[in-house]
Amino acid sequence: MITVGKLNREEPLHREDHTMRWKAFVVITVGLTLLTGCVSKEKYQSVLSQLEESQRTSTQTGGDLEALKQQAAADKEAFTQEERRLATEMFAARQKEQQAQTDLASAKYHLGNEQEQRKQAEKALTELLKDYEQLEQTASHLRTKKDALANNANGLQARLDKANETLSDAEARIAGLEEGEVTLRQERDQFENHSNDLQRQLNTTQQELASSRKASDDTNVRLSNFQQEKDNALAALAAEQAKVHALQDEKQQLLSDTTTAQEEIARLQKRAGELETISARVSVLDQQLMERDQELDALGQEATQIIQERDQLTANTLSITTALEQSKEEMGLLYAQVQELGKQLKAEQLARADLVKEKVAREGNIQLLTQSKEDLSRSLKEQEAERTAKEAEVRRLTETHEKLKQSLESEIEKGDIRIKQVQNRLRINMIDQIIFDSGKAEITTAGLEVLHRVSEVLKSVTDKQIRIEGHTDTVPIGPKIVGRFPTNWELSTARATSVVRYLIDKGGLEEPHLAAAGYAYNRPVASNQTPDGREQNRRIEIVLYPKDLSEIASF
C-alpha cells in the first residue's frame, strides 16, 4: 500500500511535466509554421483546442490520482488502528491470564497454610485425647481406691462386730461370776489382785490410748492439710478447666470468623501449648495425689495398729466414712470433668469436621480457579485464532483489492471506478454510465466487459458475502420510462438485480453469496445540486463484507 502510494504521488508529476513539454513543443511548432505561412488559422485554433482538452484530462487525472493517494493513506490508517486494537486486546487477554495464574498460586499458598494449620489442630486434638485418656485412667484409679476404702470399711465393721461379741461374752461371764459369787469368794482376792493388775494395764492402755489419740490428732491434722492441698489442687484444676472453656470459646470464635482464620489458628496453637502445660500440671497434681494416697495408706496402717478398743474402732470408722464421702465427692467432680472433656472432644470433632468442609470448599475454589484459567486460556487461544483469521481475511481481501485494481486499472485511472477497503470490507464504486445507458437497466457491451473482469476476481472469493447496490440521483424518472420504472426505487433495484443475474449466469458466482438492493437516492456520496455530484451518485456498488451478521449490521 505504501509503495503504491509513492508511485501514485510520483506519476502525476512525470505525466504533467511530459504534457507541458509536449504542449510547449506543439505551440512553438505551430507558431513557426504560422510565421512561415504553412498552417491556417483554423487549424491552429483546432490544435489549441486539443491542447486545452488534453490539459483538462491531465488535470482530472491528477485529481483522481490525488484522491487515490488520500484513499490509500486512509486505508493505511484504518489498518494501523485495527492492528493497534488487536494488539491491545492481546495484551489485555495476557494480563487476565497472568492475573488468573497469580490468583491460582495465591489460592494454593493459602490452601497449604490452612492444611498445615489443620494438621496442627489435629495434633492438638490428639493431645487432648491423650489428656482425656489420662483423666480416664485417673478416674479408674480413684474408683479402685474407692473400692479398697469400702473393703477396709467393711473389714473394720467386721472387727467392730467381733469386739462387740467379745464384750458380750465378757458381760455374760461377769453375770455368771455374780451368780457364782458364793462359790467364788475364795477367788475374790485373786480377782481383786487381778483387777488391780487390769487397772494398771488399763492405766497403761489409757496412756497408750492418749498417745494414740495424740497420734490420731496429728493424723487428722495431716489429713486436714492433705484435704486443703487437695482442695487447692481441685481449685487449680477448676481454673485450668476454665482456661479450657475459654480456649473452647476462642476456638468457636475462630471457626465463626473466617476472615481472620490464620490469626485465630495461631492463637489456638498457642492455647494448645498452654493446654499442654496445663496437662503437665495435672500430671504433677496426679503424682502428688498418688503420694498423698501412699501417705493415706501409711496412715491407714498406723490407724489399724492403733485401733484396738471400741472407741478407737468407732472413731476410725467415722473417719473412714467421712473419707469415703469425700472420695465420692471427688469421684463426682472427676466424673464431671470427664464429661466436660467428652464435650470438648465432641466440639473438637465438630471443629475438625468444619475444617474438612472448609478444605473441600477450598478445593472446590481451586477447581473453579483452574477451570477459569482453562476457560481464559481457551478464550485467549480463540481470540488469537480469531485475530489470525481476521489478519488472513484482511490479507485475502487486500489481494482481491490488488487484483481488482490491476484488472480495472484503465477504468480507475479514468475515475469511472473507485475501490475502497476498510479492514475486512471492500467496496467497488462504479458510475452507472460505464454499465448502463441512461434510464435503462440492461447492461451495455462495455459494462459486460467490465463485469466479466470483476467476476473473474470475485469468483475466487468464498469467505465473503457480496451485495450489489443500486443508487440514483434525485432527478425524477422521465416520462418516456415512467411506465417501466415509476420511481428511482424501481430503477436502482432493477439495475442491481441485472448485475446479480450476470454474476450468477455468466460470472459463475454462487447464488448464496450474492444479494441485491436498491437504495434510490437515499445514500448519496456527493451533493445532488451539481452535475458532477449527481454523476457520482448514479452508481452501482459491489460490497464485500463478512458473513457474520453482527458485522453486517455494523457496516
C-alpha positions in Angstrom: 0.0 0.0 0.0 2.8 2.4 0.9 4.7 1.6 -2.3 1.7 2.1 -4.4 1.1 5.4 -2.7 4.6 6.5 -3.7 4.1 5.5 -7.3 0.8 7.4 -7.4 2.4 10.5 -5.9 5.3 10.5 -8.4 3.2 9.5 -11.5 1.2 12.8 -11.8 4.4 14.9 -11.7 6.0 13.0 -14.5 2.9 12.9 -16.6 2.3 16.7 -16.1 5.9 17.5 -16.9 5.7 15.4 -20.1 2.4 17.1 -21.1 3.8 20.6 -20.5 6.8 19.8 -22.6 4.7 18.4 -25.4 2.4 21.4 -25.3 5.3 23.8 -25.5 6.8 21.9 -28.4 3.5 22.0 -30.3 2.9 25.7 -29.6 6.4 26.5 -30.9 6.0 24.3 -33.9 2.6 25.8 -34.8 3.9 29.3 -34.2 6.8 28.7 -36.5 4.5 27.2 -39.1 2.2 30.2 -38.9 5.1 32.5 -39.3 6.3 30.7 -42.4 2.7 30.6 -43.7 2.4 26.8 -43.8 -0.7 26.4 -41.4 -4.1 28.1 -41.5 -5.6 29.9 -38.5 -8.4 27.4 -38.2 -6.1 24.5 -37.9 -4.1 26.4 -35.3 -7.2 27.0 -33.2 -8.1 23.3 -33.6 -4.7 22.3 -32.3 -5.0 24.8 -29.4 -8.5 23.3 -28.5 -6.9 19.8 -28.5 -4.2 21.0 -26.2 -6.7 22.6 -23.8 -8.7 19.3 -23.8 -5.5 17.4 -23.1 -4.7 19.7 -20.3 -8.2 19.2 -18.7 -7.8 15.5 -18.9 -4.4 15.7 -17.3 -5.8 17.9 -14.5 -8.7 15.5 -13.9 -6.3 12.5 -13.9 -4.0 14.3 -11.4 -7.1 15.0 -9.1 -8.1 11.3 -9.3 -4.6 10.2 -8.5 -4.6 12.6 -5.5 -7.9 11.1 -4.4 -6.5 7.6 -4.7 -3.5 8.7 -2.7 -5.7 10.1 0.1 -7.8 6.9 0.0 -4.6 4.8 0.3 -3.5 6.8 3.3 -6.9 6.5 4.9 -6.9 2.7 4.3 -3.4 2.5 5.8 -4.5 4.5 8.9 -7.6 2.2 9.3 -5.4 -0.9 9.1 -3.0 0.5 11.6 -5.8 1.3 14.0 -7.1 -2.3 13.6 -3.6 -3.7 14.3 -3.4 -1.5 17.5 -6.8 -2.6 18.6 -5.9 -6.3 18.2 -2.6 -5.7 20.0 -4.5 -4.0 22.9 -6.9 -7.0 23.1 -4.0 -9.5 23.1 -2.2 -7.5 25.9 -5.4 -7.4 28.0 -6.0 -11.1 27.5 -2.4 -11.9 28.5 -2.8 -9.7 31.6 -6.0 -11.6 32.5 -4.2 -14.9 32.1 -1.3 -13.7 34.3 -3.8 -12.5 36.9 -5.6 -15.9 36.9 -2.2 -17.6 37.4 -1.4 -15.3 40.3 -4.8 -15.9 41.9 -4.3 -19.7 41.5 -0.9 -19.6 43.1 -2.2 -17.5 46.0 -5.1 -19.9 46.5 -2.7 -22.8 46.5 -0.5 -21.0 49.0 -3.4 -20.3 51.3 -4.6 -23.8 51.0 -1.2 -25.1 52.0 -1.2 -22.8 55.1 -4.7 -24.0 56.0 -3.7 -27.7 55.6 -0.7 -27.1 57.9 -2.9 -25.3 60.4 -5.4 -28.2 60.2 -2.6 -30.7 60.9 -1.5 -28.6 63.9 -5.2 -28.5 65.1 -5.4 -32.3 64.6 -2.2 -32.7 66.6 -3.7 -30.5 69.4 -6.8 -32.7 69.3 -4.7 -35.8 69.6 -3.0 -34.4 72.7 -6.4 -33.5 74.1 -7.5 -37.1 73.5 -4.3 -38.3 75.4 -5.2 -36.0 78.3 -8.7 -37.4 78.3 -7.3 -40.9 78.4 -5.1 -39.9 81.3 -8.0 -38.5 83.1 -10.0 -41.7 82.5 -7.1 -43.7 83.9 -7.0 -41.3 87.0 -10.8 -41.8 87.4 -10.3 -45.6 87.2 -7.5 -45.4 89.8 -9.8 -43.3 92.1 -12.6 -45.8 91.6 -10.2 -48.6 92.6 -9.2 -46.6 95.7 -12.9 -46.1 96.5 -13.4 -49.9 96.3 -10.4 -50.5 98.5 -11.6 -48.0 101.1 -15.0 -49.6 101.0 -13.4 -53.0 101.6 -11.4 -51.5 104.5 -14.6 -50.1 106.0 -16.3 -53.5 105.7 -13.3 -55.1 107.4 -13.3 -52.5 110.2 -17.0 -53.0 110.7 -16.5 -56.8 110.9 -13.8 -56.3 113.6 -16.1 -53.9 115.4 -18.8 -56.6 115.4 -16.3 -59.1 116.7 -15.3 -56.8 119.5 -18.9 -56.3 120.5 -19.3 -60.1 120.6 -16.2 -60.3 122.8 -17.7 -57.6 125.1 -21.0 -59.5 125.3 -19.1 -62.7 126.2 -17.3 -60.8 128.9 -20.6 -59.4 130.3 -22.0 -62.9 130.3 -19.1 -64.2 132.2 -19.4 -61.4 134.7 -23.1 -62.3 135.2 -22.0 -65.9 135.7 -19.5 -64.7 138.2 -22.1 -62.7 140.1 -24.3 -65.7 140.2 -21.4 -67.8 141.5 -20.3 -65.2 144.0 -20.7 -67.6 146.9 -18.6 -70.1 145.2 -16.1 -67.6 144.0 -15.4 -65.6 147.2 -12.4 -67.6 147.7 -11.2 -66.3 144.4 -12.2 -62.8 145.2 -8.9 -61.7 146.4 -7.3 -63.3 143.5 -9.8 -61.5 141.2 -9.1 -58.2 143.0 -5.4 -58.7 142.5 -6.1 -59.5 139.0 -8.4 -56.5 138.9 -5.6 -54.3 140.2 -3.4 -55.7 137.5 -6.1 -55.0 135.0 -6.4 -51.5 136.4 -2.8 -51.0 135.9 -3.0 -52.4 132.5 -6.0 -50.1 131.9 -4.0 -47.1 133.0 -1.2 -48.2 130.7 -3.7 -48.7 128.0 -5.3 -45.3 128.6 -1.8 -43.7 128.4 -1.3 -45.6 125.2 -4.7 -44.5 124.1 -3.8 -40.9 124.9 -0.7 -41.3 122.8 -2.7 -42.9 120.1 -5.3 -40.1 120.3 -2.5 -37.6 120.0 -1.1 -39.5 117.1 -4.7 -39.6 115.7 -5.0 -35.9 116.1 -1.7 -35.5 114.3 -3.0 -37.7 111.6 -6.2 -35.7 111.4 -4.1 -32.5 111.1 -2.2 -34.2 108.3 -5.4 -35.3 106.7 -6.8 -31.7 107.0 -3.6 -30.4 105.4 -3.9 -33.0 102.7 -7.6 -32.1 102.2 -6.6 -28.4 102.0 -3.9 -29.3 99.4 -6.5 -31.4 97.6 -9.0 -28.6 97.6 -6.2 -26.3 96.3 -5.5 -28.9 93.6 -9.2 -29.1 92.7 -9.3 -25.3 92.6 -6.3 -25.3 90.3 -8.0 -27.9 88.2 -11.2 -25.8 88.1 -9.1 -22.8 87.0 -7.4 -24.9 84.3 -10.8 -26.2 83.3 -12.0 -22.5 83.0 -9.0 -21.9 80.8 -10.0 -24.9 78.7 -13.5 -23.5 78.4 -12.0 -20.1 77.4 -9.9 -22.0 74.9 -13.0 -23.7 73.5 -14.8 -20.3 73.3 -11.9 -18.9 71.4 -11.9 -21.9 69.1 -15.6 -21.4 68.4 -14.9 -17.7 67.7 -12.1 -18.9 65.4 -14.4 -21.1 63.5 -17.1 -18.4 63.1 -14.6 -15.7 61.9 -13.3 -16.9 58.6 -11.7 -13.6 57.7 -9.1 -14.0 60.5 -8.7 -17.8 60.3 -4.9 -17.8 60.2 -4.5 -15.5 63.3 -7.1 -17.4 65.3 -5.5 -20.8 64.4 -2.2 -19.4 65.6 -3.9 -18.4 68.9 -5.4 -21.9 69.0 -1.9 -23.3 68.6 -0.7 -21.1 71.4 -3.7 -22.2 73.6 -2.9 -25.8 72.7 0.6 -25.2 74.1 -1.0 -23.7 77.2 -3.2 -26.8 77.4 -0.1 -29.0 77.2 1.3 -27.0 80.1 -2.0 -27.5 82.0 -1.9 -31.2 81.2 1.6 -31.3 82.6 0.4 -29.6 85.8 -2.5 -32.0 86.0 0.0 -34.9 85.7 2.1 -33.3 88.6 -1.1 -33.0 90.7 -1.9 -36.6 89.9 1.6 -37.6 91.1 1.0 -35.5 94.3 -2.3 -37.2 94.7 -0.7 -40.6 94.4 1.9 -39.6 97.0 -0.9 -38.4 99.3 -2.7 -41.7 98.6 0.5 -43.5 99.7 0.6 -41.4 102.8 -3.1 -42.2 103.4 -2.2 -45.9 103.1 0.6 -45.5 105.7 -1.8 -43.6 108.0 -4.3 -46.3 107.5 -1.7 -48.9 108.6 -0.9 -46.8 111.6 -4.6 -46.5 112.4 -5.0 -50.2 112.0 -2.3 -50.8 114.6 -3.7 -48.2 117.0 -7.4 -49.2 116.8 -7.7 -51.9 119.5 -10.6 -50.7 121.5 -14.3 -50.0 120.8 -14.0 -46.2 120.9 -10.9 -46.3 118.7 -12.7 -48.6 116.2 -15.8 -46.3 116.2 -13.7 -43.1 115.7 -11.7 -44.8 112.9 -15.0 -46.0 111.3 -16.4 -42.5 111.3 -13.2 -41.1 109.9 -13.2 -43.7 107.1 -16.8 -43.0 106.4 -16.0 -39.3 106.1 -13.1 -40.1 103.8 -15.4 -42.3 101.7 -17.9 -39.5 101.3 -15.1 -37.1 100.3 -13.9 -39.7 97.8 -17.4 -39.9 96.4 -17.4 -36.1 96.0 -14.0 -36.3 94.3 -15.3 -39.0 92.1 -18.3 -36.8 91.2 -16.0 -33.9 90.4 -13.8 -36.1 88.3 -16.8 -37.6 86.5 -18.0 -34.1 85.7 -14.5 -33.3 84.4 -14.6 -36.4 82.3 -18.0 -35.4 80.9 -16.7 -31.9 80.2 -13.7 -33.3 78.4 -16.0 -35.5 76.4 -18.0 -32.4 75.4 -14.7 -30.7 74.4 -13.8 -33.8 72.4 -17.1 -33.7 70.6 -16.6 -30.0 70.0 -13.1 -30.7 68.6 -14.5 -33.4 66.4 -17.1 -30.9 65.1 -14.4 -28.4 64.5 -12.4 -31.0 62.7 -15.5 -31.7 60.5 -15.8 -28.0 59.8 -12.1 -27.9 58.8 -12.7 -30.8 56.5 -15.7 -29.0 55.0 -13.7 -25.8 54.6 -10.9 -27.9 52.9 -13.5 -29.3 50.5 -14.7 -25.8 49.8 -11.2 -24.6 49.2 -10.5 -27.5 46.9 -13.8 -26.6 45.0 -12.5 -23.0 44.7 -9.2 -24.2 43.4 -11.1 -26.3 40.8 -13.1 -23.3 39.9 -10.0 -21.2 39.5 -8.4 -23.9 37.4 -11.5 -24.1 35.3 -11.4 -20.3 35.0 -7.8 -20.4 33.9 -8.6 -23.1 31.3 -11.5 -21.0 30.1 -9.3 -17.9 29.9 -6.6 -19.8 28.1 -9.2 -21.2 25.7 -10.7 -17.8 25.2 -7.2 -16.4 24.6 -6.5 -19.1 22.0 -9.8 -18.4 20.4 -9.0 -14.7 20.3 -5.6 -15.5 18.9 -7.2 -17.8 16.3 -9.8 -15.1 15.5 -7.1 -12.5 15.2 -5.1 -14.7 12.9 -8.2 -15.5 10.9 -9.0 -11.8 10.6 -5.5 -11.0 9.5 -5.7 -13.8 6.9 -9.1 -12.4 5.9 -7.7 -8.9 5.5 -4.7 -10.3 3.5 -7.1 -12.2 1.2 -9.2 -9.1 0.8 -6.1 -7.0 0.1 -5.1 -9.5 -2.6 -8.6 -9.2 -4.1 -8.2 -5.4 -3.9 -4.9 -5.5 -5.7 -6.3 -7.9 -8.4 -9.3 -5.7 -9.0 -7.0 -2.6 -9.2 -4.9 -4.4 -11.8 -8.0 -5.7 -13.7 -9.8 -2.4 -13.7 -6.7 -0.1 -14.0 -7.9 1.8 -17.0 -11.4 2.5 -15.5 -9.8 3.5 -12.2 -7.5 5.9 -14.0 -10.4 7.5 -15.8 -12.3 7.8 -12.5 -15.2 5.6 -13.6 -14.4 3.0 -10.8 -13.3 3.6 -7.3 -12.2 0.8 -4.9 -12.2 1.3 -1.1 -11.0 -1.2 1.5 -11.7 -0.7 5.2 -10.3 -3.6 7.4 -12.2 -6.7 6.3 -14.7 -5.0 4.0 -14.3 -3.9 0.3 -16.5 -1.6 -1.7 -16.3 -1.2 -5.5 -18.0 2.0 -6.7 -18.8 2.1 -10.5 -20.6 5.1 -12.1 -23.7 3.9 -14.0 -22.7 5.2 -17.4 -20.0 2.5 -17.8 -22.5 -0.3 -17.3 -26.0 1.1 -18.2 -27.4 3.6 -20.7 -29.4 6.5 -19.3 -32.8 5.4 -17.9 -32.2 1.6 -18.7 -31.5 -1.5 -16.6 -29.9 -3.5 -19.4 -26.1 -3.9 -19.2 -24.2 -2.4 -22.1 -21.4 -4.2 -24.1 -18.8 -2.1 -22.3 -20.4 -2.9 -19.0 -20.4 -6.7 -19.7 -16.7 -6.5 -20.4 -16.1 -4.7 -17.1 -18.3 -7.1 -15.1 -16.5 -10.0 -16.7 -13.2 -8.8 -15.3 -14.8 -8.1 -11.9 -16.4 -11.6 -11.8 -13.1 -13.3 -12.7 -11.7 -11.8 -9.5 -14.8 -12.3 -7.3 -15.1 -15.9 -8.3 -12.2 -16.9 -6.0 -13.8 -15.0 -3.0 -15.6 -17.7 -0.9 -15.4 -16.2 2.6 -17.4 -13.0 1.9 -21.0 -12.0 1.3 -21.4 -9.9 -1.9 -24.1 -7.3 -2.0 -24.9 -5.4 -5.3 -26.3 -1.9 -4.5 -28.1 0.3 -7.0 -28.1 4.1 -6.4 -29.5 7.1 -8.3 -29.6 10.8 -8.1 -32.6 12.9 -7.1 -33.8 13.7 -10.6 -37.3 12.2 -11.1 -37.9 9.5 -13.7 -38.6 10.9 -17.2 -42.0 10.5 -18.9 -40.5 8.1 -21.5 -39.7 5.4 -18.9 -42.0 6.2 -16.1 -44.3 3.3 -17.2 -41.5 0.8 -16.7 -39.7 2.5 -13.7 -42.3 4.6 -11.8 -39.6 5.9 -9.4 -35.9 5.7 -8.8 -36.5 2.8 -6.4 -37.6 0.5 -9.2 -34.7 1.7 -11.4 -32.0 1.2 -8.8 -33.3 -2.2 -7.8 -33.6 -3.4 -11.4 -30.0 -2.3 -12.2 -28.7 -4.1 -9.0 -30.7 -7.2 -10.0 -29.3 -7.2 -13.6 -25.8 -7.1 -12.2 -26.6 -10.0 -9.8 -28.1 -12.1 -12.7 -25.0 -11.5 -14.8 -22.6 -12.5 -12.0 -24.6 -15.7 -11.5 -25.3 -16.7 -15.1 -22.1 -15.5 -16.8 -19.7 -14.8 -14.0 -20.0 -18.2 -12.3 -20.6 -16.8 -8.7 -22.7 -18.9 -6.3 -26.2 -17.6 -5.5 -26.0 -17.9 -1.7 -23.0 -15.5 -1.7 -25.0 -12.7 -3.5 -27.6 -10.2 -2.6 -29.2 -7.3 -4.5 -30.5 -4.0 -3.0 -31.9 -0.8 -4.4 -31.4 2.4 -2.4 -32.6 5.0 -5.0 -31.3 8.5 -4.0 -31.2 7.9 -0.2 -27.4 7.2 0.1 -25.7 9.9 -1.8 -21.9 10.2 -1.8 -21.9 13.8 -3.2 -24.2 16.8 -3.5 -27.1 16.4 -5.9 -27.0 20.2 -6.6 -24.2 19.9 -9.2 -23.9 17.8 -12.4 -20.6 16.2 -11.1 -22.3 15.3 -7.8 -25.3 13.8 -9.5 -23.0 11.8 -11.7 -21.2 10.4 -8.7 -24.5 9.4 -7.0 -25.7 7.5 -10.1 -23.7 4.4 -9.4 -23.5 0.6 -8.8 -21.6 -0.5 -5.7 -20.4 -4.1 -5.2 -19.8 -4.6 -1.4 -17.8 -7.5 0.1 -18.4 -7.9 3.8 -18.0 -10.7 6.4 -20.7 -13.4 6.7 -21.1 -12.6 10.4 -24.4 -10.8 10.8 -23.2 -8.7 13.6 -20.5 -7.3 11.4 -23.1 -6.8 8.6 -25.2 -4.8 11.0 -22.3 -2.5 11.9 -21.3 -1.9 8.3 
